[in-house]
Amino acid sequence: MGLVNSSSKPLAANFGEEEAVGRRGPTLGSVLIEGNEAGTYKLVVVTPLKIQVYDAHTAKLLELQDSVTSALRTHLPMTSFSLEADSSSSSRRMAVGCQDGAVLIFSLEGGGVHPRRQLQIEEEEDLSGKKPGPLARSVLALHLHKDYLFAGTSSRCLCWNLADGDLRREFHLPSSDQPVAASSLVVVPQDSGLQLWTGLDVGSVAVFELETGMLVRSLPCGEEMVVALAFCEKTSAVFALSAHKRVTIWDTDSFSCLQKYPAELMTCGADLSAMGAFDIPSISMSLLVLAGVDGSLCLRRITRREDRKLNCILLWYLGAETGCPATALDFHKASETILLGDAGCRVQLHCIKEQVSGADAIPPRKVTNQPNEESEGPESTTIDIGEDVGEPPLPAPENPPSPSQVSPSATDAQKEASAGYSASDAAAFPVFNGENV
């Protein structure tokens, strides 16, 4: 079954079903690129052991260029992936990091994948003069930002200028007794220049200035690994996911913690395995896309009000279809399609035009309730679902979590029920308004 989109042919919905048992692994990333003919697309899927290209309309596996296979042969397995921000240009770049410290840059143009540059992370001696083991070079996180490539490893991050391939900066991660590793990266543009926000495996986020390499902030998120970071430029907020179970929201201007929430509250019942923030230019909207360990998918619109409070409005929930944890998220602007990769090397495409087309009709609600004493963070931040009266009903979930997964009290369920949902519906499909956390 295909998905309706703006191209002349519908997109297929599922890819990777032909994978043989024993050859599966987590999807590191995926991207839709323009095909050889106008109005057609191809899907590029990156997994630890290979890069695959599919016809995006028939889900047929296509032959990969020999140059790509040759570039990968001596560097497998791949451990990380990053994609250049979607733009109007017909050419994009993607980067893959490998266990041996190699970083390979590919251009996505002309309907194909083309190797362009190889970078290498060299071993670094510790204070005693000893070199760490070979796995210390493993590229754990990558982030492409315009002409800069950032890579995170054990004890440090590196920044290259892709225009000439020169190493521009090294960032040494803050550590006390035990070595730390970068587990996630995101770049935040500021008036003073670029900042690198680095999620660490010890539970904090380290913020560096690119120009000076200085550590400007160390933001605690708990004791567990920060597995994902998502930056929403329009709202000046970074979402940090810790150990798949908690999301901490940071203001990028003041470095203040806006709020902390259990992941299952944001994903309607499941622990969170993948997270991304994307802009939809056609309707001037920012989306927070959340995927659960059960394969479920949740969309929330994120906005800042004039009083700097944060709205995170539930737009759509899709229940688990495969039961396989999601491991990668991307968004294709031209077709308004979410690419959801899972731990079995499979990728699903979800066109969300219908889900977001009427979202601007949902007005923000005026918050009159008292702040919850149990909720962490300042009183100036709320996350609510919109106006109680006259709000268009939200799309009903296809497979909502059972009340046993999320079971608020009867009073809470009645208070959280929005137009179009009864109190019993709200118990099975909770809305996210920042209360009773």
C-alpha positions in Angstrom: 0.0 0.0 0.0 1.4 3.3 -1.0 1.4 6.7 0.7 -0.1 9.7 -1.0 2.4 12.5 -1.6 3.2 15.4 -3.9 5.1 13.3 -6.4 3.5 11.8 -9.5 3.7 8.3 -8.0 2.8 7.3 -4.5 5.5 6.2 -2.1 5.7 2.7 -0.7 5.1 2.3 3.0 7.5 -0.4 4.1 11.1 -1.2 3.2 13.6 -3.9 4.3 11.2 -6.8 4.7 13.5 -8.9 2.4 16.3 -8.9 5.0 17.4 -12.4 6.0 17.4 -13.5 9.7 20.8 -12.9 11.2 21.6 -10.0 9.0 19.4 -7.6 10.9 20.5 -4.7 13.0 19.5 -1.2 14.0 18.8 1.3 11.3 21.3 4.2 11.8 19.5 6.5 9.4 17.5 6.9 6.2 16.8 9.6 3.7 14.6 10.2 0.6 16.5 11.5 -2.4 15.3 12.5 -5.9 15.3 9.8 -8.5 16.6 9.8 -12.0 13.2 10.9 -13.4 11.2 14.0 -12.4 8.8 13.3 -9.6 10.4 10.1 -8.4 12.3 9.3 -5.2 14.8 6.7 -3.9 15.3 5.7 -0.3 18.8 5.4 1.2 19.0 3.2 4.3 22.2 3.0 6.5 22.7 0.0 8.8 25.8 -1.1 10.6 27.0 -3.4 7.8 25.8 -1.8 4.6 24.1 1.1 2.8 21.1 0.1 0.7 19.1 2.0 -1.9 15.5 1.3 -2.7 13.0 2.5 -5.3 10.8 4.6 -3.0 7.7 3.8 -5.0 8.0 0.0 -5.3 10.2 -0.8 -2.3 12.5 -2.7 -4.7 16.1 -3.0 -3.7 18.4 -1.3 -6.3 22.0 -2.0 -7.1 24.6 0.1 -5.2 27.5 1.7 -6.9 30.8 -0.1 -6.6 32.4 3.1 -5.4 30.2 3.1 -2.2 30.9 -0.6 -1.5 34.7 0.0 -1.9 34.6 3.0 0.4 32.9 1.0 3.2 34.7 -2.3 2.8 37.6 -1.7 5.2 35.8 0.4 7.8 32.8 -1.7 8.8 30.9 -1.7 11.1 29.3 1.7 10.9 28.3 3.1 14.3 26.7 6.5 13.6 24.9 8.6 11.0 24.1 12.3 10.3 22.3 14.0 7.5 22.7 17.6 6.2 19.6 19.7 6.9 16.9 19.4 4.2 17.0 22.4 1.8 15.8 23.4 -1.6 19.1 22.2 -3.1 19.0 19.0 -5.1 22.2 17.9 -3.4 22.6 16.9 0.2 25.4 15.3 2.2 25.4 12.5 4.7 28.1 11.3 7.0 28.6 7.9 8.6 31.0 7.1 11.4 32.7 3.8 11.9 34.1 1.7 14.7 37.7 2.2 13.5 37.5 6.0 13.8 36.8 6.7 10.1 34.2 9.2 9.0 32.9 8.9 5.4 31.2 11.8 3.7 28.8 11.1 0.8 26.9 13.4 -1.5 23.3 12.5 -2.4 22.7 13.8 -5.9 21.7 12.6 -9.4 19.7 9.8 -7.9 22.7 8.2 -6.3 25.1 8.0 -3.4 28.6 9.2 -4.1 31.7 9.0 -1.8 33.3 12.5 -1.4 35.7 12.5 1.5 37.2 10.4 4.3 38.2 11.8 7.7 40.0 9.9 10.4 40.1 10.2 14.2 43.5 9.4 15.4 44.3 7.8 18.8 45.0 10.2 21.6 47.5 9.5 24.4 46.3 9.9 28.0 48.2 11.8 30.7 50.3 8.8 31.4 51.4 8.6 27.8 49.4 5.4 27.1 47.2 5.0 24.1 43.7 3.8 24.7 42.3 0.7 23.1 41.1 0.8 19.5 37.4 1.1 20.5 38.2 4.5 22.0 38.2 5.9 18.4 34.7 4.5 17.6 32.5 7.3 16.3 29.6 7.3 18.7 27.8 10.4 17.5 27.8 12.7 14.4 26.2 16.0 13.4 26.4 17.8 10.1 25.8 21.6 10.2 26.4 23.4 6.9 30.1 23.1 6.2 31.0 21.7 9.6 31.0 18.1 10.7 31.1 17.3 14.4 32.0 13.8 15.7 31.8 12.5 19.3 34.0 9.7 20.7 35.3 8.7 24.1 36.7 11.7 26.0 36.4 14.3 23.2 34.5 15.7 20.2 36.0 17.0 17.0 35.0 19.5 14.4 36.1 19.5 10.7 35.6 22.1 8.0 34.2 20.2 5.1 35.3 22.8 2.6 38.9 21.8 2.9 38.8 18.7 5.3 40.9 20.4 7.9 40.3 19.6 11.6 39.2 22.9 13.1 38.7 22.2 16.8 38.8 19.5 19.5 36.5 19.7 22.5 37.6 17.8 25.6 34.7 16.4 27.5 34.4 17.3 31.2 35.4 14.4 33.4 36.3 13.7 37.0 37.6 10.2 37.7 36.1 8.1 35.0 36.3 8.7 31.2 33.2 10.0 29.6 31.9 9.6 26.0 29.7 11.7 23.7 26.5 9.9 23.0 24.6 12.6 21.1 25.3 16.0 19.4 23.4 19.0 18.2 24.5 22.5 17.0 22.7 25.5 18.3 23.2 28.8 16.5 23.5 31.9 18.8 24.1 35.6 18.1 27.6 35.1 19.5 28.3 32.1 17.2 27.7 28.4 17.1 27.4 26.2 20.2 27.9 22.5 20.3 25.5 20.7 22.7 26.9 17.3 23.6 25.0 14.6 25.4 27.2 12.5 27.6 27.0 8.9 28.8 27.2 10.1 32.4 23.9 12.0 32.2 24.8 15.6 31.6 24.9 17.9 28.5 28.1 19.8 27.9 27.8 23.1 25.9 30.9 24.3 24.0 31.6 27.4 22.0 32.8 26.5 18.5 34.9 29.7 18.1 37.0 29.2 21.3 36.4 25.6 22.1 35.5 26.6 25.7 33.1 24.7 27.9 30.4 27.3 28.7 27.8 25.1 30.6 27.4 21.7 32.0 23.7 20.9 32.3 22.7 18.0 34.6 19.9 15.7 33.2 20.3 12.9 35.7 22.7 10.0 36.1 21.7 8.0 32.9 23.1 8.4 29.4 21.7 11.2 27.2 20.8 9.1 24.2 19.3 11.8 22.0 19.2 15.6 21.6 16.7 17.6 19.5 16.9 21.3 18.9 13.9 23.5 17.9 15.2 26.8 16.6 11.9 28.5 16.5 11.3 27.9 20.2 14.9 28.2 21.3 14.6 24.8 23.1 16.7 21.7 23.3 15.0 18.4 24.2 17.3 15.9 25.9 16.3 12.2 26.3 17.9 10.3 29.2 18.0 6.5 29.2 14.8 6.3 27.1 12.8 7.3 30.1 12.9 11.0 30.8 12.9 14.2 28.6 14.5 17.4 29.9 13.8 20.6 28.1 16.4 23.4 28.1 16.1 27.0 27.1 19.1 27.7 24.8 19.2 31.4 25.6 19.3 31.2 29.4 20.4 27.6 29.9 17.6 27.2 32.3 15.8 23.9 32.7 12.2 24.5 31.5 10.8 21.1 32.6 11.3 17.4 33.0 8.8 14.8 32.0 8.6 11.0 31.9 9.1 9.7 28.4 5.9 7.6 28.5 3.8 10.8 29.1 5.1 12.2 25.8 4.7 9.0 23.8 1.3 8.1 25.3 2.5 5.1 27.3 5.8 3.7 25.9 9.5 4.4 26.7 11.1 6.7 24.1 13.7 5.3 21.8 14.0 8.0 19.1 13.3 11.7 19.0 13.6 14.6 16.5 12.5 18.2 16.0 11.6 19.3 12.5 10.3 22.5 10.8 7.4 22.4 8.2 7.8 25.5 6.1 4.5 25.1 4.3 2.5 25.9 7.4 5.3 27.5 9.6 5.1 24.8 12.2 7.7 23.0 14.3 7.2 19.4 15.1 8.5 17.2 17.9 8.5 13.6 16.6 8.7 10.9 19.2 9.0 7.1 18.7 8.6 4.5 21.3 10.4 1.3 22.1 7.3 -0.5 21.0 7.4 1.1 17.5 4.7 3.6 18.2 4.9 7.2 16.7 3.7 10.4 18.2 3.6 14.0 16.8 3.5 17.2 18.9 3.5 20.8 17.7 5.9 22.9 19.8 5.5 26.7 20.2 6.6 29.4 22.5 4.0 32.0 23.8 4.7 35.6 24.4 5.2 34.8 28.1 7.9 32.3 27.1 5.9 29.4 28.2 6.1 26.3 26.1 3.2 24.6 24.3 3.6 21.0 23.2 0.3 20.1 21.5 -0.6 16.5 20.7 -1.4 16.2 17.0 -1.3 12.5 16.2 -0.6 9.1 17.7 0.1 5.9 15.8 0.1 2.7 17.8 2.8 0.1 17.5 2.6 -1.8 14.3 5.7 -3.9 14.4 6.5 -4.0 18.1 10.2 -3.3 17.2 12.0 -0.4 18.8 12.5 2.7 16.6 16.1 3.6 16.2 16.2 6.5 13.6 14.0 9.4 12.6 14.1 11.7 9.6 11.6 14.1 7.9 11.3 14.8 4.2 10.0 18.3 3.7 8.9 18.1 0.1 6.5 15.2 0.7 5.9 15.9 4.4 6.8 12.3 5.2 8.4 10.9 8.4 11.0 8.1 7.9 10.9 5.7 10.8 13.7 3.2 11.0 13.7 0.3 13.5 16.0 -2.2 15.1 15.3 -4.8 12.4 16.8 -2.8 9.5 13.3 -1.9 8.3 12.0 1.6 7.4 8.4 2.8 7.4 7.2 6.0 5.6 4.4 8.0 7.1 2.9 10.9 5.2 1.6 13.4 7.8 0.0 16.0 5.6 -3.5 15.2 6.9 -2.4 15.2 10.5 -0.7 18.7 10.4 -2.9 20.5 7.8 -5.4 21.6 10.3 -3.1 22.0 13.3 -2.9 25.7 13.1 -6.6 25.9 13.9 -5.8 24.7 17.5 -5.3 27.8 19.6 -3.1 27.8 22.7 -5.0 27.6 26.0 -4.7 30.3 28.7 -3.3 28.5 31.7 -5.1 29.3 34.9 -4.2 26.3 37.1 -1.8 26.6 39.9 1.7 25.1 39.3 2.1 21.5 40.4 4.5 21.3 43.3 5.7 17.8 42.2 6.7 19.0 38.7 10.4 19.9 38.3 11.4 23.2 36.7 10.3 26.8 37.0 6.7 27.9 37.2 7.0 30.0 34.0 6.8 26.9 31.8 3.7 24.9 30.8 3.0 22.3 28.2 -0.7 22.1 27.3 -3.0 20.8 24.7 -4.9 23.9 23.5 -8.3 25.5 24.2 -10.8 23.5 26.2 -13.8 24.9 24.4 -14.2 24.8 20.6 -11.0 22.9 19.9 -11.1 20.6 16.9 -11.0 17.0 17.9 -7.6 15.3 17.7 -7.3 12.3 15.3 -8.2 9.1 17.1 -5.3 6.7 17.6 -5.4 3.4 15.6 -4.0 1.4 18.5 -4.0 3.4 21.7 -2.2 2.1 24.8 -4.4 0.2 27.2 -5.5 1.8 30.5 -3.1 -0.6 32.2 -0.2 1.0 30.5 -1.2 4.6 31.5 -3.8 4.8 34.1 -4.5 8.3 35.5 -7.1 8.8 38.2 -10.7 9.4 37.2 -10.5 13.0 38.2 -7.4 13.5 36.0 -8.9 11.7 33.1 -12.0 13.9 33.2 -9.9 17.1 33.4 -7.6 16.0 30.6 -10.3 14.9 28.2 -10.5 17.3 25.2 -13.3 17.9 22.7 -14.0 14.7 20.8 -12.9 12.4 23.6 -14.8 11.0 26.5 -13.2 10.6 29.9 -12.6 6.9 29.3 -10.9 7.8 26.0 -8.5 10.1 27.8 -7.6 7.4 30.2 -6.4 5.2 27.4 -4.9 8.0 25.3 -3.6 10.7 27.7 -3.0 14.2 26.5 0.1 16.0 27.6 -0.6 19.2 29.5 2.3 19.3 32.0 0.1 18.5 35.0 0.2 15.6 37.4 3.8 14.5 36.5 
